[in-house]
C-alpha cells in the first residue's frame, strides 16, 4: 500500500531521507573534488557539519581579529609604512 513520507533535496535536486544527508551533499558540492580518485569532500563535509559550533566560533573570532587588524592599520595611517619598516625612495629607471 502507498504511504507518504518526508524527504529533503539538496541544491542539485537530489533526494535524501534526512536533512543532514542533504546538507552534507550541498557542503561537499561547495568543496568540490578533493584528492585523487574518490573525493574526500563528503567526509570533510560531514566533519564540518558535526563541528559546526566550533567552526562558527572560529569564524566569529576571525571576524573580530580582522576588525582589530583594520583598526590598527587605520591608526597607523592607512597601513602603508609601519613599525620599523621604512619605504625606500623610488629609483629612476636606467
Secondary structure, DSSP 4 states (H G I P E B T S, - for coil): -------EE-TT--EESSHHHHHHHHHHHHH---SSSS-SHHHHHHHHHHTHHHHHHHHHHHHHHHHHHHHHHHHTTSSSS-TT--PPPP----
